[in-house]
Amino acid sequence: MLVLRAPRAILVVALLFLVVAGGFGGSVISQLPAGGYDPPNAESSRAERILTERFGAGGFSLVFAVTAPEGIDTPAARTRAQSISDALTQSGYVNQVVSYWNSPPEESAALAGSDRRSALVAGLVAGSDKDAMQRAHDLSAPLIGERDGVTVTAGGQAMSLYELNHQSQVDAVKMDMIAIPLTFLVMVWIFGSALAAAVPMAVSMFAIVGTLAWLRILFSFTDVAVFAVNIAQALGLALAIDYTLFIISRFREEKAAGSTPEQALIRTMNTAGRTVAYSALTVAVAMSVMLVFPMYFMRSLAFGGLGAIAFCLIGALVVAPAAIIVLGDRLDKYDVRPAVRRLFRRPAVPVHTAPENTAWYRVAMFAMRRAVPVIIVVSGLLAVLSLPLLGARFGYPDDRALPTSTQARQTGDVLRAQFSVDSQGRVPIVFPDTAPQAPALTDYARRLSMIDGVTSVQTPTGIVARGQVVSPRVVDAAAHGDSAYLTVQTTEDPFSEAGRAQLTELKAVAAPEDTLFGGLVQRDLDAVHGITDKLPLALALLIVATFVLLFMMTGSVILPIKAIVMNVLSLTAAIGVMVWVFQDFHLGGLGTTPIGRTVVTMPILLGCMAFGLAMDYEVFVLSRIREEWARSGRTKADSDRAVALGLARSGRIVTAAATVMAIAFAAMMVSQVSFARGLGFGLTLAVLMDAFLVRVLLVPAFMRVMGRANWWAPKGLARWHERHQWTDDPKHDATSGPIDSTVERQSI
């Protein structure tokens, strides 16, 4: 075994890797964009490409709110606005610059605030979401602020993306500053030794740094969103500690049973090591599901999660065992728990504790004696918590996901409060193949302009409002060869239900030629459909892969079905509570701003991560239950005892790991980005519900009801599994005796 032969060499290589990967990948967070929500072949994406390539009219909105206490028609306000217009025009990458001060009367009214103290200068920043946001920031930085009594703020989609990116970088640092120290303190208490606690923390650093380097390599070849870093950090910290905790606990248990360190490590890797490998596979399967979605935001989260899982697995199976061998007996020195018990006058742990006397054994027996009521009560509770999911409304994030201190949020608040026409609410309609004749185009624009909430329709031949041509001004850029486009200006919020309803009405107007609709309303709908259209495939892949992995581990077709049903219950409950808090705005939305919808990618991400982590705990518990079942006489009574003993031996590990993982995910709630805070809240709740409700109550209750049928499989599958089963001969299991006090203290 490599670890036994060269443990110090392994640690030296791991340290060198940490230094090199840290230097290489440490800067990746400042390079990644905050976009990736748009399906590349969606209607809005195709319209945007045509607007950019043929007309030079595409891009991300950039809006400047110019506020003057003395009024927007003062010389100071006009001078300041003109300097902004000049900067946008001269930049070379801002299209369709409009300004209250330079627009004709029929357009300027929509660019003035209701109090006549604020007015707008706006344009479209060309480029992808990787460069448009940086361009917007660089352009706006010297233009914003208060001068000569006039205040300028910058917002729009381009600035929102930039500030989402920047805020994610800040939040990632804050998350580490909170999660790492707290986690280390909890690990010191769990392991009793700072040295033992340092091992999983070192593995987590190995995993996080390795994943950052992996993301930087990927970014050289494909698009990667910055939120992959947040996921990598959370999963890297949580899973590394989870897996290492399981390895060290089993190693201590084997040593306490009389094995030498070498024998204990070999036995640990053949049992706990294989369980960790299966667990990593189940979590990886759940994260891989996000690769089927067309948006690179979702793929990025899968990239970050898969990288973290892979490095956690390497760290737990290679780096942690090497550290265990090198530390030797020092691993368990300086146990702080006896001193803490004396300080709080807590009784010492009994010298010998039979498994029947452990709390987890008693909890399992309680759940099995009252199996049907436990199943009804716990399942009913999870079902009730899931109900808000039925009223979920999904959509695209806007500036209200940001804190009120940011420029984009401040500008957005001014727009919503002072302006009847949303400068971001324009709806471009592109004729991609054949441009209609002028009379047909004008007639189409007249009919569009009669829809409620439409203020004007700009065409290549003029401006139409309320069914009439109000300006014959020719817009040459709106026609190019055989294609053309027109722009619908509207009062509706593009992220509202009213905006969606208006888009439906616009599409219902018969067009003279084939059209493509663009704008934020269409992008919002496309983002939702990008998820919902692929969701059945994603769920099917997740269920099939999970079933296969659990069958390979257990040899049963009943237990995988049970695991899938229970995991779906717990994760829908977590998503339901997240919707109840952050969409329906209960508990004050935990300090966020209510927008009446849920960012469409968050339930999918929460579902994949929560499902994978629930399977993680399922594997841990079932692996110990199966060990007990394999060495038993395989009667119904043996099945009940195997469940109780398995939970007695894994319950402490699972709940301790869940506590540590909950700390890592709860640290995400310090994020100032509202949907990231919601994700942290949902993951924390999902982990705690799964570990403290599903694993310790619902699992034993269900397995009691099923009895020996838990382990049933068709004869052909059973024979195949018997030939290829991964577990060792249970006769050689060193854990079949009573639990010694050292085991009870040291194995959590």
VOGU-3710 file (C-alpha; in Angstrom, 3 decimals, decimal comma):
1> mlvlraprai> 0,000/0,000/0,000  1,509/3,291/-1,161  0,458/5,232/1,931  2,146/2,766/4,265  5,333/2,680/2,203  5,891/6,431/1,712  3,605/8,562/3,909  6,087/11,422/4,283  6,696/11,593/0,550  2,958/11,828/-0,019
11> lvvallflvv> 2,659/14,723/2,423  5,591/16,535/0,782  3,973/16,137/-2,654  0,634/17,336/-1,250  2,341/20,401/0,257  4,088/21,214/-3,022  0,790/20,790/-4,848  -0,868/23,152/-2,360  1,745/25,848/-3,015  1,799/25,480/-6,813
21> aggfggsvis> -1,978/25,132/-7,231  -2,553/28,030/-4,855  -0,275/30,281/-6,868  -1,816/29,174/-10,147  -5,488/29,162/-9,201  -5,645/31,795/-6,491  -6,452/34,622/-8,914  -9,184/32,790/-10,805  -11,981/34,341/-8,756  -11,108/37,791/-10,118
31> qlpaggydpp> -11,174/36,519/-13,713  -14,494/34,686/-13,871  -17,691/36,464/-15,036  -20,980/36,594/-13,173  -23,203/35,638/-16,107  -24,094/32,454/-17,916  -27,864/32,375/-17,425  -28,824/32,479/-21,129  -29,294/29,289/-23,192  -27,128/29,912/-26,287
41> naessraeri> -29,754/28,780/-28,800  -32,755/30,407/-27,144  -34,851/32,973/-29,012  -33,484/35,937/-27,065  -29,885/34,791/-27,591  -30,386/34,473/-31,362  -32,040/37,897/-31,495  -29,176/39,400/-29,497  -26,577/37,950/-31,871  -28,338/39,435/-34,905
51> lterfgaggf> -28,704/42,827/-33,226  -25,000/42,840/-32,411  -23,583/41,424/-35,638  -25,847/43,128/-38,212  -26,958/46,325/-36,543  -24,445/47,101/-33,802  -27,448/47,470/-31,521  -26,938/44,646/-29,065  -25,367/44,639/-25,665  -25,989/44,922/-21,946
61> slvfavtape> -27,855/47,940/-20,639  -25,901/50,660/-18,837  -28,019/53,374/-17,209  -26,853/56,573/-15,498  -29,269/58,331/-13,143  -28,416/62,050/-12,959  -29,988/63,679/-9,907  -29,958/67,431/-9,258  -31,856/68,862/-6,253  -32,492/72,084/-8,211
71> gidtpaartr> -33,971/70,220/-11,151  -32,794/68,373/-14,223  -32,980/71,436/-16,500  -30,298/73,370/-14,615  -26,964/74,084/-16,358  -25,085/71,906/-13,837  -27,274/68,873/-14,588  -27,073/69,448/-18,356  -23,277/69,801/-18,261  -22,861/66,667/-16,194
81> aqsisdaltq> -25,190/64,688/-18,460  -23,402/65,869/-21,573  -20,063/64,672/-20,220  -21,613/61,227/-19,690  -23,092/61,126/-23,207  -19,750/62,156/-24,702  -17,892/59,463/-22,748  -20,340/56,770/-23,864  -20,257/57,842/-27,506  -16,465/58,122/-27,628
91> sgyvnqvvsy> -15,863/54,770/-25,908  -16,317/52,826/-29,134  -18,301/50,008/-27,521  -21,527/51,623/-26,315  -24,466/51,486/-28,746  -27,718/53,437/-28,958  -26,845/56,186/-26,487  -29,957/58,107/-25,412  -30,235/61,043/-23,041  -33,071/63,121/-21,657
101> wnsppeesaa> -31,137/66,249/-22,599  -30,492/65,222/-26,235  -33,711/63,401/-27,175  -36,733/64,750/-29,070  -39,791/65,683/-26,959  -41,699/62,487/-27,757  -38,841/60,432/-26,235  -37,407/62,708/-23,546  -40,495/62,558/-21,338  -39,878/58,868/-20,633
111> lagsdrrsal> -36,296/59,671/-19,574  -37,293/62,164/-16,880  -38,256/61,238/-13,324  -41,644/62,102/-11,913  -40,103/64,615/-9,471  -38,131/66,331/-12,292  -34,980/65,986/-10,194  -33,659/62,831/-11,845  -33,175/61,946/-15,508  -31,360/59,287/-17,459
121> vaglvagsdk> -28,500/58,737/-19,860  -28,419/55,164/-21,165  -26,785/52,897/-23,709  -25,958/49,301/-24,543  -22,455/48,014/-23,764  -21,273/45,663/-26,510  -19,562/42,389/-25,703  -20,249/39,160/-23,875  -20,928/38,886/-20,151  -17,171/38,281/-19,714
131> damqrahdls> -16,092/41,719/-20,971  -19,195/43,948/-21,011  -19,335/44,121/-17,211  -15,689/45,212/-16,914  -16,184/47,765/-19,674  -19,216/49,168/-17,855  -17,289/49,493/-14,607  -14,223/51,094/-16,207  -16,400/53,534/-18,128  -18,623/54,510/-15,208
141> apligerdgv> -15,951/54,769/-12,493  -14,851/58,355/-13,369  -18,416/59,489/-14,144  -20,297/58,586/-10,961  -20,426/60,406/-7,648  -21,437/63,880/-6,471  -19,967/67,004/-8,088  -21,275/70,559/-8,340  -24,428/69,531/-6,510  -25,275/66,846/-9,075
151> tvtaggqams> -25,195/63,131/-8,134  -24,688/60,383/-10,697  -25,159/56,664/-10,132  -24,694/53,840/-12,640  -26,875/50,778/-13,046  -28,418/48,515/-15,615  -27,639/44,941/-16,464  -23,942/45,498/-17,222  -23,288/47,113/-13,831  -25,429/44,500/-12,060
161> lyelnhqsqv> -23,254/41,741/-13,504  -20,069/43,528/-12,493  -21,249/44,082/-8,943  -22,564/40,531/-8,648  -19,074/39,393/-9,622  -17,361/41,731/-7,165  -19,771/40,903/-4,341  -19,235/37,182/-4,908  -15,481/37,684/-4,489  -15,987/39,571/-1,232
171> davkmdmiai> -18,509/37,020/0,025  -16,159/34,116/-0,733  -13,490/35,651/1,496  -15,996/36,367/4,285  -17,353/32,844/4,047  -13,882/31,390/4,561  -13,133/33,766/7,440  -16,249/32,582/9,263  -16,509/28,926/8,250  -12,895/27,834/8,681
181> pltflvmvwi> -12,330/28,996/12,302  -15,760/27,804/13,453  -15,327/24,481/11,726  -11,891/24,010/13,242  -13,231/24,634/16,766  -16,018/22,101/16,215  -13,519/19,604/14,836  -11,263/20,069/17,882  -14,215/19,187/20,090  -15,227/16,220/17,926
191> fgsalaaavp> -11,728/14,769/17,667  -10,521/16,001/21,037  -7,152/17,045/19,614  -6,002/20,034/17,605  -3,662/17,750/15,648  -6,471/15,378/14,724  -8,717/18,313/13,817  -5,967/19,776/11,629  -6,020/16,727/9,317  -9,511/17,292/7,841
201> mavsmfaivg> -8,866/21,033/7,697  -5,678/20,383/5,717  -7,575/18,069/3,371  -10,213/20,775/2,843  -7,508/23,312/1,926  -6,020/20,746/-0,465  -9,460/20,286/-2,079  -10,324/23,994/-2,330  -6,954/25,047/-3,757  -6,950/22,124/-6,179
211> tlawlrilfs> -10,429/23,036/-7,383  -9,448/26,674/-7,952  -6,565/25,515/-10,131  -8,953/23,166/-11,965  -11,379/26,039/-12,635  -8,611/28,221/-13,996  -7,562/25,488/-16,425  -11,185/25,043/-17,518  -11,585/28,794/-18,013  -8,846/28,627/-20,624
221> ftdvavfavn> -11,066/26,372/-22,753  -14,681/27,186/-21,894  -16,917/29,650/-20,075  -16,978/29,373/-16,280  -19,133/31,536/-13,984  -17,720/33,016/-10,776  -20,321/31,266/-8,601  -18,470/27,990/-9,270  -15,889/29,265/-6,775  -18,494/29,660/-4,016
231> iaqalglala> -19,761/26,130/-4,594  -16,221/24,752/-4,715  -15,367/26,391/-1,405  -18,523/25,208/0,355  -18,332/21,638/-0,949  -14,552/21,466/-0,583  -14,766/22,398/3,081  -17,817/20,265/3,866  -16,981/17,052/2,005  -13,297/17,017/2,921
241> idytlfiisr> -14,199/17,172/6,594  -17,039/14,704/6,092  -14,872/12,087/4,404  -11,820/12,580/6,606  -13,983/12,370/9,704  -15,272/8,995/8,525  -11,740/7,711/7,783  -10,205/8,839/11,077  -13,155/7,612/13,131  -13,006/4,145/11,587
251> freekaagst> -9,218/4,039/12,031  -9,582/4,824/15,740  -12,303/2,218/16,052  -10,102/-0,459/14,497  -7,167/0,461/16,733  -9,396/0,361/19,813  -10,438/-3,146/18,785  -6,801/-4,287/19,025  -5,402/-3,870/15,516  -1,928/-2,488/14,861
261> peqalirtmn> -1,815/0,926/13,107  -0,970/-0,773/9,784  -3,763/-3,339/10,152  -6,194/-0,642/11,280  -5,404/1,510/8,268  -5,770/-1,370/5,816  -9,080/-2,391/7,379  -10,211/1,250/7,381  -9,472/1,691/3,696  -11,216/-1,590/2,821
271> tagrtvaysa> -14,387/-0,529/4,642  -14,646/3,211/5,302  -12,453/3,991/2,290  -14,771/2,140/-0,046  -17,777/3,763/1,567  -16,214/7,189/1,017  -15,579/6,268/-2,635  -19,233/5,265/-3,093  -20,339/8,404/-1,315  -18,199/10,574/-3,590
281> ltvavamsvm> -19,669/8,811/-6,618  -23,229/9,512/-5,481  -22,520/13,202/-4,862  -20,661/13,428/-8,179  -23,640/11,902/-9,994  -25,952/14,517/-8,474  -23,632/17,378/-9,458  -23,049/15,936/-12,956  -26,758/16,237/-13,683  -26,300/20,001/-14,051
291> lvfpmyfmrs> -24,180/19,385/-17,155  -27,341/18,610/-19,159  -28,588/22,200/-18,852  -27,590/24,507/-21,745  -26,540/27,573/-19,714  -22,883/27,757/-18,768  -23,883/29,027/-15,318  -25,227/25,558/-14,520  -22,284/23,799/-16,145  -19,926/25,969/-14,106
301> lafgglgaia> -21,544/24,859/-10,867  -21,117/21,253/-11,985  -17,452/21,931/-12,823  -16,834/23,467/-9,411  -18,678/20,708/-7,580  -17,013/17,855/-9,474  -13,574/19,352/-8,928  -14,208/19,709/-5,202  -15,511/16,136/-4,941  -12,513/14,697/-6,798
311> fcligalvva> -9,943/16,535/-4,682  -11,831/15,713/-1,480  -11,737/12,045/-2,439  -7,998/12,147/-3,177  -7,366/14,013/0,044  -9,442/11,614/2,151  -8,024/8,412/0,629  -4,393/9,471/0,168  -3,421/12,610/2,083  -5,391/11,890/5,279
321> paaiivlgdr> -4,117/8,287/5,677  -0,537/9,516/5,133  -1,046/12,136/7,851  -2,504/9,495/10,176  0,593/7,295/9,775  3,049/10,166/10,192  1,317/11,552/13,279  0,976/8,118/14,865  0,046/8,244/18,549  0,275/12,057/18,498
331> ldkydvrpav> -3,032/12,053/16,635  -4,877/11,420/19,902  -2,741/13,450/22,284  -3,923/16,472/24,209  -7,604/15,546/24,378  -9,346/18,743/25,517  -12,733/17,152/26,240  -12,003/15,833/29,753  -10,979/19,350/30,812  -14,139/20,804/29,308
341> rrlfrrpavp> -16,256/18,175/31,059  -14,599/19,008/34,374  -15,161/22,719/33,762  -18,881/22,163/33,206  -19,064/19,292/35,727  -20,215/16,832/33,108  -19,887/13,107/33,954  -17,172/11,059/32,286  -18,015/8,598/29,544  -18,481/5,034/30,916
351> vhtapentaw> -15,490/2,755/30,508  -17,411/0,142/28,507  -20,637/0,847/26,648  -22,522/-1,893/24,873  -24,122/-0,816/21,596  -27,553/-1,403/23,123  -26,826/1,356/25,650  -25,879/4,064/23,143  -28,297/6,900/22,406  -28,361/6,112/18,699
361> yrvamfamrr> -29,345/2,503/19,336  -32,184/3,676/21,562  -33,354/6,216/18,974  -33,369/3,532/16,286  -35,339/1,155/18,495  -37,820/3,929/19,345  -38,385/4,613/15,645  -38,779/0,903/14,851  -41,197/0,183/17,712  -43,408/3,036/16,479
371> avpviivvsg> -42,571/2,653/12,817  -45,926/3,552/11,268  -46,582/6,678/13,416  -42,974/7,848/12,843  -43,326/7,426/9,080  -46,644/9,295/9,052  -45,492/12,175/11,291  -42,062/12,752/9,733  -43,250/12,312/6,144  -46,249/14,542/6,862
381> llavlslpll> -43,994/17,253/8,279  -41,719/17,147/5,239  -44,738/17,219/2,913  -46,149/20,304/4,667  -42,796/22,075/4,418  -42,803/21,305/0,689  -46,145/23,038/0,019  -44,757/26,548/-0,753  -42,968/24,990/-3,718  -46,373/24,682/-5,443
391> garfgypddr> -46,591/28,486/-5,566  -43,013/29,076/-6,698  -42,514/31,621/-9,476  -39,206/31,311/-11,261  -37,244/33,969/-13,085  -34,021/35,856/-13,786  -32,074/37,781/-11,091  -31,939/41,579/-11,270  -30,224/44,339/-9,284  -32,431/43,669/-6,238
401> alptstqarq> -30,295/40,592/-5,576  -27,545/43,056/-4,580  -27,202/45,013/-1,306  -28,478/48,602/-1,205  -24,917/49,925/-0,980  -24,130/49,002/-4,594  -24,416/51,380/-7,538  -26,626/49,077/-9,607  -29,080/48,615/-6,748  -29,259/52,347/-5,958
411> tgdvlraqfs> -29,878/53,164/-9,610  -32,475/50,426/-9,912  -34,334/51,778/-6,873  -34,397/55,265/-8,476  -35,740/53,820/-11,733  -38,507/51,898/-9,980  -39,509/54,873/-7,833  -39,286/57,756/-10,299  -39,753/56,473/-13,846  -42,920/55,186/-15,461
421> vdsqgrvpiv> -40,974/53,684/-18,366  -38,377/51,085/-17,447  -35,253/51,860/-19,476  -34,417/48,147/-19,403  -37,935/47,147/-20,486  -37,449/47,621/-24,228  -38,456/44,692/-26,413  -36,495/44,470/-29,680  -38,294/42,507/-32,399  -35,967/41,234/-35,100
431> fpdtapqapa> -36,908/40,171/-38,626  -33,940/37,846/-39,206  -34,494/36,762/-42,808  -36,878/39,086/-44,640  -37,567/42,733/-43,835  -41,231/43,707/-44,389  -42,121/46,502/-46,762  -42,443/49,913/-45,077  -46,294/50,007/-45,102  -46,562/46,516/-43,592
441> ltdyarrlsm> -43,929/47,346/-40,977  -45,679/50,580/-40,007  -49,024/48,790/-39,741  -47,435/46,126/-37,511  -45,936/48,867/-35,310  -49,336/50,600/-35,025  -50,970/47,416/-33,768  -48,159/46,813/-31,291  -48,418/50,367/-29,972  -52,079/49,862/-29,023
451> idgvtsvqtp> -51,228/47,241/-26,379  -51,540/48,449/-22,778  -48,248/49,609/-21,325  -46,546/50,247/-24,678  -45,436/53,893/-24,903  -43,898/53,813/-28,372  -42,569/51,601/-31,123  -39,408/52,679/-32,926  -39,162/51,475/-36,535  -36,718/52,083/-39,418
461> tgivargqvv> -39,118/54,714/-40,771  -40,208/56,522/-37,621  -41,751/56,374/-34,158  -45,292/55,106/-33,591  -47,352/55,738/-30,446  -50,973/54,953/-29,659  -51,595/53,826/-33,248  -50,197/56,980/-34,857  -46,858/57,922/-36,420  -45,695/60,650/-34,040
471> sprvvdaaah> -42,298/61,220/-35,642  -41,149/60,526/-39,200  -37,515/60,451/-38,027  -35,677/57,755/-39,997  -33,580/55,302/-38,004  -31,131/53,970/-40,592  -29,490/51,495/-38,204  -32,763/49,622/-37,799  -32,625/48,186/-41,337  -29,788/46,199/-42,852
481> gdsayltvqt> -30,053/44,326/-46,134  -32,858/41,789/-45,940  -33,322/42,109/-42,181  -34,693/44,773/-39,881  -35,755/45,296/-36,302  -38,041/47,532/-34,321  -38,027/48,409/-30,624  -41,059/48,397/-28,336  -40,766/50,770/-25,379  -42,883/49,763/-22,391
491> tedpfseagr> -43,761/50,844/-18,875  -43,750/47,295/-17,522  -41,059/45,903/-15,257  -39,321/43,260/-17,409  -39,023/40,957/-14,389  -42,690/41,130/-13,388  -45,695/38,979/-14,210  -47,174/42,019/-15,971  -44,086/42,144/-18,198  -44,547/38,479/-19,120
501> aqltelkava> -48,247/39,007/-19,829  -47,434/41,973/-22,055  -44,872/39,919/-23,997  -47,573/37,310/-24,643  -49,821/40,040/-26,057  -47,008/41,391/-28,236  -46,359/37,933/-29,661  -50,067/37,478/-30,341  -49,997/40,385/-32,833  -49,626/38,903/-36,312
511> apedtlfggl> -46,263/39,881/-37,820  -45,738/40,373/-41,569  -42,626/38,108/-41,487  -40,894/35,696/-39,134  -39,659/37,368/-35,960  -37,327/36,840/-33,021  -38,087/38,609/-29,746  -35,277/39,884/-27,544  -35,094/41,904/-24,353  -35,053/41,008/-20,679
521> vqrdldavhg> -38,589/39,603/-20,557  -37,778/37,098/-23,280  -34,408/36,337/-21,661  -36,202/35,725/-18,379  -38,550/33,232/-20,016  -35,731/31,582/-21,953  -33,740/31,095/-18,748  -36,731/29,365/-17,138  -37,347/27,155/-20,176  -33,652/26,326/-20,332
531> itdklplala> -34,152/24,647/-16,952  -37,656/23,206/-17,267  -37,106/21,721/-20,743  -34,135/19,662/-19,537  -35,465/18,902/-16,057  -37,149/15,542/-16,933  -33,904/14,265/-18,482  -31,880/15,466/-15,491  -34,216/13,770/-13,010  -34,225/10,526/-14,989
541> llivatfvll> -30,424/10,420/-15,124  -30,167/11,220/-11,413  -32,636/8,516/-10,371  -31,179/5,801/-12,609  -27,567/6,500/-11,639  -28,417/6,673/-7,936  -30,361/3,422/-8,122  -27,462/1,628/-9,810  -24,859/2,900/-7,330  -26,910/1,972/-4,271
551> fmmtgsvilp> -27,720/-1,440/-5,694  -24,022/-2,078/-6,255  -23,390/-1,188/-2,631  -26,313/-2,983/-0,964  -27,393/-5,745/-3,366  -30,993/-4,616/-2,824  -33,504/-3,009/-5,172  -35,741/-1,900/-2,277  -33,181/0,219/-0,416  -32,317/2,389/-3,455
561> ikaivmnvls> -36,017/3,110/-4,013  -36,414/3,943/-0,325  -33,389/6,246/-0,432  -34,614/8,107/-3,520  -38,118/8,654/-2,096  -36,816/9,873/1,272  -34,233/12,146/-0,307  -36,856/13,693/-2,567  -39,003/14,332/0,503  -36,229/16,102/2,395
571> ltaaigvmvw> -34,956/18,183/-0,512  -38,436/19,354/-1,610  -39,049/20,360/2,005  -35,824/22,395/1,995  -36,707/24,058/-1,323  -40,238/24,749/-0,069  -38,961/26,526/3,037  -36,478/28,504/0,912  -39,348/29,674/-1,321  -41,473/30,494/1,752
581> vfqdfhlggl> -38,736/32,687/3,232  -37,127/34,353/0,221  -39,915/34,497/-2,376  -42,961/34,815/-0,134  -40,927/37,017/2,239  -41,536/35,429/5,612  -39,062/35,982/8,462  -38,180/39,230/6,729  -36,576/37,291/3,911  -33,588/37,023/6,265
591> gttpigrtvv> -32,598/40,565/5,387  -33,059/40,367/1,606  -35,324/42,377/-0,699  -38,601/40,743/-1,785  -38,953/40,447/-5,568  -41,801/37,911/-5,669  -39,911/35,185/-7,533  -37,207/32,585/-7,075  -34,057/32,645/-9,207  -34,666/29,653/-11,446
601> tmpillgcma> -31,221/28,093/-11,082  -31,248/28,001/-7,268  -33,802/25,186/-6,688  -31,959/23,011/-9,213  -28,608/23,671/-7,576  -30,067/23,165/-4,106  -31,812/19,999/-5,258  -28,696/18,478/-6,839  -26,454/19,331/-3,897  -28,978/18,322/-1,236
611> fglamdyevf> -29,784/15,082/-3,039  -26,107/14,241/-3,351  -25,380/15,029/0,291  -28,412/13,052/1,443  -27,059/10,100/-0,522  -23,719/10,752/1,153  -25,278/10,129/4,570  -27,386/7,279/3,216  -24,216/5,506/2,090  -22,546/6,022/5,476
621> vlsrireewa> -25,502/4,609/7,402  -26,323/1,754/5,017  -22,694/0,631/4,857  -22,687/-0,056/8,610  -26,172/-1,576/8,578  -25,123/-3,879/5,755  -22,026/-4,996/7,651  -24,210/-6,030/10,588  -26,763/-7,698/8,307  -24,052/-9,636/6,419
631> rsgrtkadsd> -22,713/-11,248/9,604  -26,172/-12,042/11,024  -28,519/-15,005/10,581  -30,614/-12,823/8,230  -33,959/-13,198/9,995  -36,459/-10,376/10,507  -35,158/-9,903/14,053  -31,625/-9,800/12,667  -32,722/-7,091/10,230  -34,035/-4,931/13,092
641> ravalglars> -30,875/-5,486/15,120  -28,662/-4,715/12,117  -30,472/-1,411/11,646  -30,084/-0,474/15,304  -26,419/-1,533/15,462  -25,624/0,171/12,172  -27,144/3,394/13,397  -25,364/3,031/16,758  -22,024/2,811/14,943  -22,672/5,527/12,336
651> grivtaaatv> -25,134/7,893/14,022  -22,514/9,960/15,802  -20,389/10,225/12,678  -23,320/11,262/10,494  -24,682/13,882/12,889  -21,207/15,249/13,637  -20,447/15,447/9,912  -23,826/17,096/9,293  -23,129/19,680/11,968  -19,791/20,549/10,414
661> maiafaammv> -21,313/20,610/6,926  -24,156/22,830/8,157  -21,582/25,326/9,459  -19,908/25,419/6,037  -23,223/26,025/4,277  -24,544/28,444/6,892  -21,456/30,576/6,244  -22,890/31,153/2,739  -25,684/33,097/4,416  -23,270/35,985/5,069
671> sqvsfarglg> -23,443/36,609/1,315  -24,887/39,972/0,341  -26,282/38,429/-2,857  -29,822/37,406/-1,955  -30,035/34,191/-3,987  -26,669/33,004/-2,632  -27,965/33,630/0,885  -31,078/31,634/0,039  -28,960/28,780/-1,260  -26,914/28,710/1,954
681> fgltlavlmd> -30,094/28,705/4,019  -31,668/25,917/1,966  -28,560/23,722/2,056  -28,152/24,179/5,803  -31,765/23,233/6,395  -31,562/20,262/4,007  -28,449/18,831/5,700  -29,861/19,189/9,215  -33,275/17,739/8,313  -31,683/14,816/6,549
691> aflvrvllvp> -29,247/13,977/9,355  -31,544/14,538/12,334  -34,930/13,513/10,933  -34,553/11,267/7,917  -31,462/9,250/8,866  -32,215/8,711/12,570  -36,019/8,325/12,437  -37,402/7,708/8,963  -34,748/5,225/7,811  -35,051/2,815/10,768
701> afmrvmgran> -38,856/3,098/10,751  -39,053/2,248/7,068  -36,566/-0,602/7,367  -38,553/-2,071/10,277  -41,715/-2,101/8,159  -39,935/-3,786/5,253  -38,026/-6,314/7,389  -36,095/-8,902/5,368  -37,582/-7,431/2,181  -35,106/-4,554/2,574
711> wwapkglarw> -32,459/-6,832/1,090  -34,554/-8,336/-1,719  -33,426/-8,372/-5,337  -34,456/-10,534/-8,318  -32,470/-13,777/-8,414  -30,428/-12,814/-11,461  -29,390/-9,467/-9,985  -28,756/-11,083/-6,605  -26,388/-13,641/-8,148  -24,581/-10,914/-10,086
721> herhqwtddp> -24,129/-8,850/-6,943  -22,923/-11,880/-4,983  -20,172/-12,411/-7,543  -19,145/-8,732/-7,621  -19,944/-7,493/-4,109  -17,496/-4,919/-2,813  -17,606/-5,682/0,916  -15,025/-7,761/2,735  -15,802/-10,985/4,554  -17,687/-9,845/7,660
731> khdatsgpid> -15,963/-12,528/9,721  -12,866/-10,361/9,641  -14,679/-7,268/10,795  -12,959/-6,087/13,929  -15,947/-4,108/15,114  -18,309/-6,888/16,101  -17,512/-6,731/19,804  -18,724/-4,293/22,448  -17,898/-0,642/22,032  -14,965/0,310/24,214
741> stverqsi> -14,881/3,673/25,957  -12,085/4,835/23,673  -14,244/4,016/20,682  -17,178/5,882/22,155  -15,001/8,889/22,909  -12,802/8,897/19,847  -15,116/7,704/17,065  -17,441/10,626/17,677
//
